Each structure stands twice: as structure tokens, then as C-alpha cells.
């Protein structure tokens, strides 16, 4: 059986990317083909190197050209794309080339606290400032708008009255690490009829 090849798009430290790679390392049905970043100094590159996964940085003009990106990914035989802390917008042509095959994780309960500029601690601080009683994660399909694709999965955690953004981030990260790889696996099973 030829494994399903994943590409991970990441912009930062790569903790979610590493978690995904480790999760699928024993699953012969899935292969992490490569990591793509928009930042040459992103720590995800070192994680990829340590785990034996090729990683590449592309300039903004290439990343924004959906046809070029789709061809690059096809050349790498990529079947499925996972965003793990990727801060650039995915171009429409790439979304059309991979329908229902691009997943993203967002560190809040969409549709709240989503959209352009809502990432990382910006999200957690907004949750605290709004005096929300809960936060969590949303895993969704990617469409042409930030954080507006169809929701695949959500998990919640409490936000306590005296929580800081870092407190909320800690609980949200636990949810990300626990659920994201499993949801990716289930979605792949559904999409590829395993």
C-alpha cells in the first residue's frame, strides 16, 4: 500500500508539527513528506532536521501563488496538507487543488476569536480580555477566508477568573497535542476510504 503523503505548513516553533510527525511515525499508511515554512529562521526547521523530515522556506511571492504551490506539492506527491501554526494565508488555487484536504488548527472556539491577526497569544489575550468562561481548539477545513472553513472538531477547556493569557495557552496547547493528530488521522481515513 502506498502511504498518504502529508505536507505540514508551519511558521513558528513547530511543536504541533513535531507532535504530528511523532504520532504518524509508526503508521505505515501515512508519511510526512515535507515541511514548508514562510520563515527561514523558524524553529520548525530544526525540529524537522532532528526528525529526518525535509523542510523548505519559500518566498512570499511563491507561497501566494497557488498554482505554483500546487505544482510544488504535486511534484512531492503530497496528498494532504496540514497547517500547524502557519501564519500566511493559503491561496485559493491551492485550496481548489486540494479540496477537503487542507486542515488547520485554531487556538480558540471558532467562530469567536478568529480572523486575520488572531493567532498565538493574541487569541488567548482576547479570550481573557473578553472574560470568556471557556476556550479551546477548533480544527477546520481551510477555505479562502481566515478561520472560516467548515469545522471538523472542537474541544473545550475552562478559563478561570484569574487566568492570564499564558494560563489559557497552556490548557489550549494540551488540547492541541492530544487531539490534532488523531483528528487528522480520522479525516484522512474518511477522505481516502480506508
Secondary structure, DSSP 8 states (H G I E B T S, - for coil): ---EEEEEE--S--HHHHHHHHHHTT-TTEEEEEEEES-TT-THHHHHHHHT--EEE--HHHHT-HHHHHHHHHHTT--EEEESS--S---HHHHHHTTT-EEEEESS-TTTT-STT--HHHHHHHHHHTT-SEEEEEEEE--SSTT-S-EEEEEEEE--TT--HHHHHHHHHHHHHHHHHHHHHHHHHHHTT-
